[in-house]
């Protein structure tokens, strides 16, 4: 499958991260969906018990669109993984990208802190 290009903004990408309950090493966001198109953030390895599924459908149009594309290709649903390249799913051959981000923005820029003045340092130091 050739990855589907989708335009994304930094703000939308940030929302993916903010919807996370538990971090998954190497990924900015991880979600699960099923045949009923229910959608929830990653909380545990393996099958997520229903009582731990925090429904996210209709909270973010771009995420709903991703679920629709995912279900078109994997009717039973499953877990999908998001990073700054795009959206991936697992296959027997490994991870495969199925959505590629189109963006003119750095999706998660490094926040640069300005240097403090001497007086600001003195104000913040314990006395």
C-alpha positions in Angstrom: 0.0 0.0 0.0 1.3 3.4 -0.9 1.0 5.8 2.1 -1.9 8.3 1.8 -0.7 11.9 2.1 -2.6 13.9 4.7 -2.0 17.6 5.6 -1.5 18.2 9.3 -0.8 21.2 11.4 1.5 21.5 14.5 -1.7 22.1 16.5 -3.3 18.9 15.3 -0.1 16.9 16.0 0.0 18.4 19.5 -3.6 17.2 20.1 -2.6 13.6 19.4 0.1 13.9 22.1 -2.3 15.5 24.5 -4.8 12.7 24.1 -2.3 10.1 25.4 -2.8 8.4 28.7 0.4 6.4 28.7 3.5 7.0 26.7 4.8 4.3 24.3 8.6 4.4 23.8 9.5 5.6 20.3 6.0 7.0 19.5 4.4 10.4 19.9 1.0 8.8 20.1 -0.6 5.4 20.0 -4.3 4.6 19.6 -6.5 1.5 19.2 -9.8 1.0 17.3 -12.1 -1.9 16.6 -14.7 -3.1 14.1 -17.3 -0.8 15.8 -14.9 2.1 15.1 -14.5 2.8 18.8 -11.3 4.7 19.5 -9.2 4.9 22.6 -5.6 5.9 23.5 -2.9 3.4 24.4 -3.0 2.3 28.1 -1.7 -1.2 28.2 0.1 -3.8 26.1 -2.2 -6.5 24.6 -6.0 -6.3 24.6 -7.3 -3.2 26.4 -10.0 -4.1 28.9 -13.3 -2.3 28.1 -13.3 -0.4 31.4 -9.9 1.2 30.4 -11.1 2.4 27.0 -11.5 6.1 27.0 -13.7 6.8 23.9 -12.2 9.5 21.7 -14.5 9.4 18.6 -15.7 12.8 17.5 -13.1 14.6 19.6 -10.8 15.4 16.8 -11.8 15.3 13.1 -8.4 14.3 11.8 -8.2 11.3 14.2 -11.7 10.2 13.0 -10.4 10.4 9.5 -7.4 8.2 10.3 -9.7 5.6 11.9 -11.9 5.6 8.8 -8.8 4.9 6.6 -7.5 2.3 9.0 -10.8 0.4 9.1 -11.1 0.5 5.3 -7.8 -1.5 5.1 -8.0 -3.5 8.4 -11.6 -4.2 9.1 -11.0 -5.8 12.5 -9.2 -2.7 13.7 -6.2 -2.8 16.0 -3.5 -0.4 17.2 -1.9 2.3 15.1 1.2 4.4 15.9 1.9 8.0 15.2 5.2 9.9 14.8 6.4 12.9 12.8 6.5 10.9 9.6 3.0 9.6 9.7 0.8 6.8 10.9 1.8 3.1 11.0 0.3 -0.3 11.7 2.0 -3.6 12.5 2.1 -6.4 9.9 3.7 -9.8 9.9 6.6 -8.1 8.1 6.9 -5.3 10.6 5.7 -1.7 10.8 4.2 -0.2 7.7 3.3 3.4 7.1 -0.2 4.0 5.8 -0.5 7.7 6.2 2.3 10.2 5.4 2.1 13.7 6.9 2.2 16.7 4.6 3.2 19.7 6.7 5.1 22.9 6.2 5.7 23.1 10.0 8.0 21.3 12.3 5.5 19.1 14.1 7.2 19.2 17.5 9.8 21.9 17.6 12.3 22.2 20.4 11.2 24.9 22.7 14.0 27.4 23.0 14.3 29.1 26.4 15.7 32.6 26.5 18.7 33.3 28.7 17.8 34.8 32.1 19.3 38.1 33.1 21.5 38.3 36.2 18.7 40.0 38.1 16.2 37.2 37.1 18.7 34.6 38.3 19.1 36.3 41.6 15.3 36.6 42.1 14.9 32.9 41.4 17.8 31.7 43.6 17.0 30.5 47.1 18.1 32.9 49.8 
